[in-house]
């Protein structure tokens, strides 16, 4: 692949961790503004090169970076403000949508019938591979909400209604950049992680009736007249009017960095990034799919009937981690290069082997090949359709939070790209060289965004992995 080189133009600095970067045209304006959502609950926009506050919901967000009894996170957290999407008619109706972790909902965490799940399955103990989440009404970590808000010029944005309330089993894998509107259907796309911990201990992602580990469409044009729905974990627990607004696009998700669309003639290529466990990070693409209406799914579950899943998208988790069967690692302390990779869920890898979607490209946590990199965690996937960087026109850009290098200090993230092939085969990728001096500060690449016609790219960088380390964020435009 062609080697590409870019630079970075700082737009705003000394902000909190930027989770979402996207543009919209405010009602009454004639130009796009860049919107920046931070994990702690602020939404800013850039107009005339000045930063202004659009909305501040920090008081609505669960307290981040704190420790539960017996659990130390050291300031790291995956909860907070995780989704922001503007209605396709935002300029006219002012509607936008938020996904966040709700203040005051901290619970004790999920409980299994055997014990609190260990992050690693033990092949000698079948119970560790077949845990059930019990007492869900009280044993959960927190509640996430998806809400509809309205912006009116010369007035504060106001919440209109709640679309979903979800009880999460663990603090992590809540999805990030989790909301986007489909230019094909006009519906809101909501991406959920597998519920968290490690290795999807309750196998929620492959269970059709479970909300977690899925990509869901929400028809926001249907008014359910239920303004405070119950907090649930399964589709079957939702009131019927809410079920009627939902269709299921995909399952087999571990933790997803949103969904993006690239117009290709009269169709759209859909891209999703699935964060890996220990070995591999993956980007998937698809054009055609056949969603399952949630009422049909619930009815089939009640009748114990099998539902046709022809054309339904399955990313393969937890049996598959990208293009590898999911492995757990037996550490070799004397020589990490000899760490043993053991298949974690052999039966599930077999069951989903022919049903799953093959990834467009994968990259690895350890990669001995020249001009590649060892990754940590995928943080963004966006098509680029601009002409300012000709070597990248038509490509699919992605970011990793931190490149793995021996004795690398300070830490830096990675920008890379691939291209959608017409042969549906696994594609290669190439690292994009960035000509910018971050100095002695660590530079974690935490988000990747684009404008409405995908001709501009934006990169969110943070100086720490801890959400409790404040004001260490910078947003850049990626430029030639």
Secondary structure, DSSP 8 states (H G I E B T S, - for coil): ---EEEEEEEEEEEES-EEEEEEE--TT-SS-EEEEEETTSEEEEEETTEEEEEEE-GGGB---S---TT---TT--S-SEEEEEE-TTHHHH-EEEEEEEBTT------EESSSS--SS--TT-GGGGS--EE-TTTS-SEEEEEEEEE--TTS--EEEEEEEEEEESSSS---SS-EEE-TTT--EEEE----SSSS-TT--TT-TTBSTT-EEEE-TTS--S-SS--EESBGGGS-HHHHTTEEEEEE--SSEEEEEEEEETTEEEEEEEE--SSSEEEEEEES----EEHHHHHHHHHTT-----TT-EE--TTTEETTEE-EEEE--TT-GGG-EEEES-HHHHHHTTTTS---SEEEESS--STT--B-S-EEEEEEE--SSSGGGTTEEEEEES--B-TT--S-B-EEEEE---SS------EEEEEE---TTS-BEEEEEEE-TTS--EEEEEES-S-TTS-S-EEEEEEE-
